Amino acid sequence: MPSSLIGVLQRPCEDIDSACPDPEPSQLMSLAEALGRIPDPRRVRGRRYRLGSLLALCLVAVLGGATSLAAIARFAADTDSDLREAPGLASSTPNASTLGRLLSRLDGDALDDAVGAWLTRFAADPVNEPGDRLVGLAVDGKTVRGSRTGGEAIHLLAAALHACQTVIAQRQVAAKSNEIPAFAPLLDRIALRGVVVTADAMHTQRAHAEYVINAGGHYLLVVKGNQKKPRKQLRRLPWREIPLQARTTEAGHGRREVRRLKVCTVQTGLLFPYAVQAMEIKRRRTHRKTGKVETKTVHAVTSLPPEQASPARLAELVRDHWSVEALHHIRDVTYREDASRIRTGTAPRAMATLRNLAIGLMRQAGWTNIAAAADHYRSRPQHATAMLRLTA
């Protein structure tokens, strides 16, 4: 693993030469190299631009907030020739139709695998840090609503690290299906040792739990009506006799939410495989403007034993799972993903992957406000092109 990667990225990257040093170990791969190794769908004859150069150009533009192919093409045309050397486009720049044809024919799985593998190696590896701290990995899906043509809009299932909102795996859900069959293919390329997979009730499936455990990981899953017998068992536990063990408060978006958590160990007779602890989470949400109060009780199970996960840590995992929802909100609000009119072939998925990659890089750089980060890279494109030399 590269050393001091977070320091390499620290914003605002005033000194580009020192901010992105050349890699020392020969096995390290730069981001530009990773993008260049994706299979090229074009015929050899007539190629004017290298695939890696085009994808690097798209990434740099997306780092600067580009939301459309036309915006990427304008960025390329307006960029100084010195800055175009980083993605390898010193002589000329592609137009929007060229970019659209390329992205619409890319192998979406290959692109996601290359980006995910690079980000997995690039991000700091908490699994191997002293203390073997558990790593939270949120699995959640999102529909790219703007991709709807005559049929259904594409739906993407992603796995994102809790701590940094970094998507390290993504798969497209098959048409006329749901997220359940895509769960195992999504996690196949991820080493789950020391990882806690969190997911919503759709993925509270016996097969999913067994898959995660057999892969060396742990799970924390919400139990709702799709698992009727385990849900009845959980609701019948003596929660009134169990003392409150964790309480968290959050405020934002015009509301205040209080979460109260109770935890108990469960017997082997619980009708869910490898379950060790059960949780009752009570949420009380107050809307500041109207004063309306909403309460909700949710039950969950986990394979984590008490010695590995205290009630406070379980509460943290439950709370941090929703960081993936915040990521989806950023893609919709800052990058206007649902309003995008990119619809042909695999182009909507490719753009979603580039957005995930850009947001992951920004988070690793220390940005807490993605809109502000996009403004920064838009006005300082040399800082965005420096990202292409980062190694993993």
C-alpha positions in Angstrom: 0.0 0.0 0.0 1.4 3.5 -0.8 2.5 5.5 2.1 0.9 8.9 3.1 -1.7 8.8 0.4 -4.0 11.2 2.3 -1.1 13.6 2.6 -0.5 13.3 -1.1 -4.0 14.5 -1.9 -4.3 17.2 0.8 -6.2 20.2 -0.6 -5.7 22.7 -2.0 -2.6 21.1 -3.6 -0.8 24.4 -3.9 2.4 22.7 -5.1 1.5 20.3 -7.9 5.1 19.0 -8.3 5.4 18.0 -4.6 1.8 17.1 -4.2 2.0 14.2 -6.6 5.4 12.5 -6.4 6.5 9.8 -8.7 5.8 6.3 -7.3 8.7 4.4 -5.9 7.6 0.8 -5.9 7.4 -0.6 -9.4 4.1 -2.4 -8.7 2.3 0.9 -8.1 -0.2 2.0 -10.8 -1.2 5.6 -11.5 -4.8 6.5 -12.0 -4.1 7.4 -15.6 -2.6 3.9 -16.2 -5.6 2.2 -14.6 -7.9 4.0 -16.9 -5.8 3.2 -19.9 -5.9 -0.6 -19.2 -9.7 -0.8 -19.6 -10.6 -2.8 -22.8 -11.1 -0.5 -25.8 -14.4 -1.2 -27.6 -13.4 0.7 -30.7 -11.9 -0.8 -33.9 -8.2 -0.2 -34.3 -8.6 1.5 -37.6 -9.6 5.1 -37.3 -8.7 5.6 -33.7 -7.6 9.2 -33.2 -7.4 9.3 -29.4 -6.2 6.8 -26.9 -8.8 5.3 -24.6 -7.0 6.2 -21.4 -6.6 9.8 -22.6 -10.3 10.2 -23.3 -11.3 8.7 -19.9 -8.8 10.8 -18.1 -10.2 13.9 -19.8 -13.7 13.0 -18.7 -12.6 12.5 -15.1 -10.8 15.8 -15.0 -13.9 17.6 -16.3 -16.1 15.7 -13.8 -13.8 16.7 -11.0 -14.6 20.3 -12.1 -18.3 19.7 -12.0 -19.1 18.8 -15.6 -22.5 17.1 -15.8 -22.8 16.4 -19.6 -20.8 15.3 -22.5 -21.1 18.8 -24.0 -19.6 20.3 -20.8 -16.7 17.8 -21.0 -16.1 18.8 -24.6 -16.2 22.5 -23.8 -13.7 21.9 -20.9 -11.4 20.1 -23.3 -11.6 22.9 -25.9 -11.0 25.7 -23.4 -8.2 24.0 -21.5 -4.6 25.2 -22.2 -2.4 22.9 -24.2 -0.1 22.5 -21.3 -2.8 21.0 -19.2 -4.0 18.8 -22.0 -0.6 17.0 -21.9 -1.6 15.2 -18.7 -4.4 13.2 -20.3 -2.4 13.0 -23.5 -4.4 15.3 -25.7 -1.9 18.0 -26.5 -2.6 18.2 -30.2 -6.4 18.3 -30.4 -9.5 17.6 -28.4 -12.6 15.4 -29.0 -16.1 16.6 -29.4 -19.2 15.5 -27.5 -20.3 13.0 -30.1 -16.9 11.3 -30.0 -17.1 11.0 -26.2 -20.7 9.8 -26.4 -19.9 7.0 -28.9 -17.0 5.8 -26.7 -18.8 5.8 -23.4 -21.9 4.2 -24.8 -19.8 1.2 -26.0 -17.6 0.7 -22.9 -17.8 -2.5 -20.9 -19.5 -1.2 -17.7 -18.3 -4.1 -15.6 -14.7 -3.7 -16.8 -14.7 0.0 -16.0 -16.2 -0.5 -12.6 -13.7 -3.3 -11.8 -10.7 -1.2 -12.8 -11.9 1.9 -10.9 -12.9 -0.2 -7.9 -9.6 -2.1 -7.7 -7.6 1.1 -8.0 -9.7 2.9 -5.3 -9.5 -0.2 -3.0 -5.7 -0.1 -3.1 -5.5 3.7 -3.1 -7.6 4.2 0.0 -5.9 3.7 3.4 -6.4 0.1 4.5 -7.9 0.1 7.9 -8.2 -3.7 8.0 -4.4 -4.0 8.4 -4.0 -1.1 10.9 -3.1 -1.9 14.5 -6.1 -3.1 16.4 -7.8 -4.6 13.3 -10.6 -2.1 13.3 -13.7 -3.3 11.5 -14.4 -1.6 8.2 -18.0 -0.6 7.3 -19.1 -1.3 3.8 -22.5 -0.1 2.7 -24.4 -1.9 0.0 -27.2 0.2 -1.6 -28.8 0.8 -5.0 -29.6 3.9 -7.0 -31.7 4.4 -10.2 -30.3 6.8 -12.8 -33.6 8.2 -13.6 -32.4 10.4 -16.5 -31.3 7.3 -18.4 -34.9 6.2 -19.1 -35.6 6.0 -22.8 -38.6 3.8 -23.7 -38.2 1.2 -21.1 -36.8 1.2 -17.6 -34.0 3.5 -16.3 -30.8 1.7 -15.4 -30.4 0.7 -11.7 -26.9 0.4 -10.1 -26.0 -1.5 -7.0 -22.9 -0.1 -5.2 -20.6 -0.9 -2.3 -19.2 2.1 -0.6 -16.8 2.5 2.4 -18.5 4.1 5.3 -15.6 6.3 6.4 -15.0 8.1 3.1 -18.0 7.7 0.8 -15.8 5.9 -1.7 -17.5 3.4 -4.0 -15.1 0.4 -4.5 -17.5 -1.9 -6.5 -20.6 -1.4 -8.6 -22.9 -3.6 -10.7 -25.9 -2.9 -13.0 -29.1 -4.6 -12.0 -30.5 -6.7 -14.8 -33.7 -5.3 -16.4 -36.9 -6.7 -15.0 -35.0 -7.9 -11.9 -34.0 -6.5 -8.5 -30.9 -6.0 -6.5 -30.9 -9.4 -4.8 -29.2 -11.4 -7.7 -26.5 -8.7 -8.0 -25.4 -8.8 -4.4 -22.8 -11.7 -4.7 -21.4 -10.5 -8.0 -21.0 -7.0 -6.5 -18.8 -8.3 -3.6 -17.0 -11.1 -5.5 -13.9 -8.9 -6.1 -13.7 -7.5 -2.5 -11.7 -9.1 0.2 -14.2 -9.2 3.1 -11.9 -10.1 5.9 -12.3 -7.5 8.6 -15.3 -5.9 6.8 -18.8 -5.4 8.1 -21.4 -5.4 5.2 -24.4 -3.2 6.0 -27.5 -3.2 3.9 -31.2 -2.4 3.9 -34.0 -4.9 4.4 -34.0 -6.0 0.8 -30.7 -7.7 1.3 -31.6 -9.4 4.5 -31.5 -12.8 2.8 -30.2 -16.1 4.2 -28.0 -16.6 1.1 -26.5 -13.1 1.5 -25.6 -13.7 5.1 -24.0 -17.1 4.3 -22.1 -15.5 1.4 -20.6 -12.8 3.6 -19.7 -15.2 6.4 -18.1 -17.7 4.0 -16.1 -14.9 2.5 -14.6 -14.1 5.9 -16.7 -11.0 6.7 -19.5 -10.0 9.0 -22.9 -8.5 8.3 -25.3 -6.0 9.9 -28.8 -6.2 8.3 -32.1 -4.6 9.0 -35.0 -7.1 9.5 -38.4 -6.1 8.1 -41.5 -7.8 6.7 -39.6 -9.8 4.0 -38.2 -12.0 6.8 -41.4 -12.6 8.8 -40.3 -15.3 11.2 -37.0 -13.6 12.3 -38.9 -10.3 12.6 -41.5 -11.9 14.9 -38.7 -13.4 17.0 -36.9 -10.1 17.3 -40.1 -8.2 18.3 -40.8 -10.7 21.0 -37.4 -10.3 22.7 -37.7 -8.6 26.2 -36.7 -5.2 25.0 -38.4 -3.4 27.9 -36.1 -5.2 30.3 -32.9 -4.3 28.4 -31.4 -1.0 29.4 -30.6 1.7 26.9 -27.0 1.2 25.7 -26.3 3.9 23.1 -27.9 7.2 22.2 -26.9 9.5 19.3 -28.3 12.9 18.2 -28.0 14.5 14.8 -29.3 17.8 13.4 -29.5 19.0 9.8 -31.7 19.5 6.8 -34.3 21.2 9.1 -34.7 18.4 11.5 -33.3 16.8 14.6 -33.1 13.1 15.0 -32.4 11.1 18.2 -31.5 7.4 17.9 -31.7 5.0 20.9 -30.1 1.6 20.7 -30.6 -1.6 22.7 -28.6 -4.7 22.1 -28.8 -8.3 23.3 -27.2 -11.6 22.4 -29.4 -14.1 20.7 -29.7 -17.9 20.9 -28.8 -20.2 18.1 -32.5 -20.8 17.5 -33.0 -17.4 15.9 -34.2 -18.1 12.4 -31.4 -16.3 10.6 -27.9 -17.8 9.9 -24.9 -16.8 12.0 -26.8 -14.1 14.0 -25.1 -13.4 17.3 -26.6 -10.0 18.4 -29.9 -8.4 17.9 -30.7 -4.7 18.0 -33.7 -2.5 18.6 -33.3 1.0 17.2 -35.8 3.7 18.0 -35.7 6.9 16.0 -37.4 10.1 17.0 -37.3 12.8 14.3 -38.5 16.4 15.0 -39.1 18.8 12.1 -38.0 22.2 13.3 -40.2 24.2 11.0 -43.5 22.4 11.7 -42.7 20.8 15.1 -44.0 17.5 13.7 -42.5 14.5 15.5 -42.1 11.1 13.8 -41.1 7.9 15.6 -40.0 4.6 14.2 -38.7 1.3 15.6 -36.3 -0.8 13.5 -34.8 -4.2 14.3 -31.5 -5.5 13.0 -29.2 -8.5 13.4 -25.5 -8.9 13.1 -22.9 -11.7 13.1 -20.5 -9.6 15.2 -20.0 -10.9 18.7 -20.0 -8.5 21.7 -16.2 -8.6 22.1 -15.8 -7.3 18.5 -18.6 -4.8 18.4 -19.8 -2.8 21.5 -23.2 -1.1 21.4 -21.5 2.2 20.6 -19.7 0.6 17.7 -23.0 -1.0 16.4 -24.7 2.4 16.7 -21.9 3.9 14.6 -22.2 1.2 12.0 -26.0 1.8 11.7 -25.6 5.5 11.4 -22.7 5.4 9.0 -24.6 3.1 6.6 -26.6 6.1 5.5 -23.4 7.8 4.2 -24.2 6.0 0.9 -27.5 7.8 0.8 -25.6 11.0 1.2 -23.4 10.0 -1.7 -26.5 9.4 -3.9 -27.8 12.8 -2.8 -24.6 14.5 -4.0 -24.8 12.8 -7.3 -28.3 14.0 -7.8 -27.9 17.6 -6.4 -24.3 18.6 -7.3 -24.0 16.5 -10.5 -27.7 16.6 -11.4 -27.6 12.9 -12.3 -31.3 12.3 -12.4 -31.7 15.3 -14.8 -29.0 14.0 -17.1 -30.0 13.3 -20.7 -27.1 10.8 -21.4 -29.1 7.7 -22.3 -27.3 5.7 -25.0 -25.8 2.3 -24.3 -23.6 2.1 -21.3 -22.9 5.9 -21.2 -25.2 6.6 -18.2 -23.4 3.9 -16.2 -19.9 5.1 -17.3 -20.8 8.7 -16.2 -22.1 7.4 -12.8 -18.8 5.6 -12.3 -16.8 8.7 -13.1 -18.9 10.7 -10.6 -18.2 8.0 -8.0 -14.5 8.2 -8.7 -14.4 12.0 -8.6 -16.3 12.1 -5.3 -14.0 9.4 -3.8 -10.9 11.4 -4.8 -12.4 14.5 -3.3 -13.2 12.8 0.0 -9.7 11.3 0.1 -8.4 14.8 -0.4 -10.2 16.0 2.7 -13.1 17.9 1.1 -16.3 17.8 3.1 -18.3 19.9 0.7 -18.3 18.4 -2.8 -19.8 21.4 -4.5 -17.0 23.6 -3.1 -14.5 21.0 -4.3 -15.9 21.0 -7.8 -15.6 24.8 -7.9 -12.0 24.5 -6.8 -11.0 22.1 -9.5 -13.0 24.0 -12.1 -11.0 27.1 -11.5 -7.7 25.2 -10.9 -7.7 22.4 -13.5 -4.0 21.8 -12.9 -5.0 20.4 -9.5 -7.5 18.1 -11.1 -5.0 16.8 -13.7 -2.5 16.1 -10.9 -5.0 13.4 -9.7 -4.0 11.4 -12.7 -0.5 10.8 -11.3 -1.7 9.5 -8.0 -0.7 5.9 -7.5 -2.1 2.9 -5.8 
